[in-house]
Amino acid sequence: MSRIYKDNYYKLLVEYVVDAVKDEVDAIHDRDGFREMIANALHGVVENEIIYTAHCREIVEEFDYDVFQDHDTFGRAESIEQAAYACLWDLCYSDADDFLFDVMEAVGDETGEMVYFPG
């Protein structure tokens, strides 16, 4: 897998999540609420990324994702779409704190306000 492809895809997913949440972040007052909002936004973003089977195959191939593995969260994929979903989810949540920080930072850059939740 190309590291550039992975990094660019990660940045693209962060950008899409930021677009989905930037107008709602003021309604969130704690870290758990933010985490939930981000997870819901990421779900929608990833769902949009796996609409086409050919794109799912590209994702699985580029990330060298084992479609037969038993995923910790989702179990074993029953389709190429489910495998691509788990692959993209793992891309973002392989280090959840880094992903959340990247989204918080990007939301802050986009809105001009610092997003911070103590704890």
C-alpha positions as CSV (number, residue, x, y, z in Angstrom):
1,M,0.0,0.0,0.0
2,S,1.2,3.4,-0.8
3,R,1.7,5.5,2.3
4,I,0.8,8.6,0.3
5,Y,-2.5,7.1,-0.7
6,K,-3.2,6.2,3.0
7,D,-2.3,9.7,4.3
8,N,-4.3,11.4,1.6
9,Y,-7.4,9.2,2.2
10,Y,-7.1,9.9,5.9
11,K,-6.9,13.7,5.3
12,L,-9.9,13.4,3.0
13,L,-12.0,11.6,5.6
14,V,-11.1,14.2,8.3
15,E,-12.1,16.9,5.9
16,Y,-15.5,15.2,5.2
17,V,-16.1,14.7,8.9
18,V,-15.3,18.4,9.6
19,D,-17.7,19.5,7.0
20,A,-20.4,17.3,8.6
21,V,-19.9,18.6,12.1
22,K,-18.5,22.1,12.0
23,D,-21.9,23.8,12.4
24,E,-23.0,21.5,15.3
25,V,-19.9,21.5,17.5
26,D,-21.2,24.4,19.6
27,A,-24.0,22.2,20.8
28,I,-21.5,19.7,22.3
29,H,-20.3,20.4,25.8
30,D,-18.2,17.3,26.7
31,R,-15.7,14.9,25.2
32,D,-18.1,12.0,25.1
33,G,-20.7,14.0,23.2
34,F,-17.9,15.1,20.7
35,R,-16.7,11.5,20.3
36,E,-20.3,10.4,19.6
37,M,-20.9,13.2,17.1
38,I,-17.6,12.4,15.3
39,A,-18.4,8.6,15.2
40,N,-21.8,9.3,13.7
41,A,-20.4,11.7,11.2
42,L,-17.6,9.2,10.2
43,H,-20.3,6.5,9.8
44,G,-22.1,8.7,7.3
45,V,-18.9,9.7,5.5
46,V,-17.7,6.1,5.2
47,E,-21.2,4.9,4.0
48,N,-20.9,7.4,1.2
49,E,-17.4,6.1,0.3
50,I,-18.6,2.5,-0.1
51,I,-21.5,3.0,-2.5
52,Y,-19.8,1.6,-5.5
53,T,-18.4,-2.0,-5.5
54,A,-15.4,-0.9,-7.7
55,H,-14.4,1.8,-5.3
56,C,-14.7,-0.7,-2.4
57,R,-12.4,-3.1,-4.3
58,E,-9.9,-0.3,-4.8
59,I,-9.9,0.6,-1.1
60,V,-9.4,-3.0,0.0
61,E,-6.6,-3.5,-2.6
62,E,-4.8,-0.2,-1.9
63,F,-4.9,-0.8,1.9
64,D,-4.1,-4.5,1.5
65,Y,-7.0,-5.3,3.7
66,D,-7.7,-8.9,4.6
67,V,-11.4,-9.3,3.8
68,F,-11.5,-12.6,5.6
69,Q,-10.2,-11.3,9.0
70,D,-12.5,-11.2,12.0
71,H,-12.7,-7.5,12.8
72,D,-12.8,-6.6,16.5
73,T,-15.8,-4.3,16.1
74,F,-17.7,-5.5,13.1
75,G,-16.9,-9.2,12.9
76,R,-16.1,-10.9,9.6
77,A,-17.2,-9.0,6.5
78,E,-19.8,-10.6,4.4
79,S,-19.3,-8.4,1.4
80,I,-16.6,-6.2,-0.2
81,E,-18.6,-3.2,1.0
82,Q,-18.4,-4.3,4.6
83,A,-14.7,-5.0,4.3
84,A,-14.1,-1.5,2.8
85,Y,-16.2,0.0,5.6
86,A,-14.1,-1.7,8.3
87,C,-10.9,-0.8,6.4
88,L,-11.8,3.0,6.4
89,W,-13.0,2.8,10.0
90,D,-9.7,1.3,11.0
91,L,-7.8,4.0,9.1
92,C,-9.4,6.7,11.3
93,Y,-9.7,4.7,14.6
94,S,-6.4,2.9,14.6
95,D,-5.5,5.7,17.0
96,A,-8.8,7.2,18.0
97,D,-7.3,10.0,20.1
98,D,-5.2,11.2,17.2
99,F,-8.2,11.1,14.9
100,L,-10.3,13.1,17.4
101,F,-7.5,15.6,17.8
102,D,-7.1,16.0,14.1
103,V,-10.8,16.6,13.7
104,M,-10.9,19.1,16.7
105,E,-7.9,21.0,15.2
106,A,-9.5,21.1,11.7
107,V,-12.8,22.2,13.1
108,G,-11.0,25.0,15.0
109,D,-9.2,26.0,11.8
110,E,-12.5,26.0,9.9
111,T,-14.5,27.9,12.4
112,G,-11.8,30.2,13.8
113,E,-12.6,28.9,17.3
114,M,-10.6,26.5,19.5
115,V,-12.4,23.3,20.1
116,Y,-11.4,21.9,23.5
117,F,-13.1,19.5,26.0
118,P,-11.2,19.0,29.3
119,G,-10.8,15.6,30.5
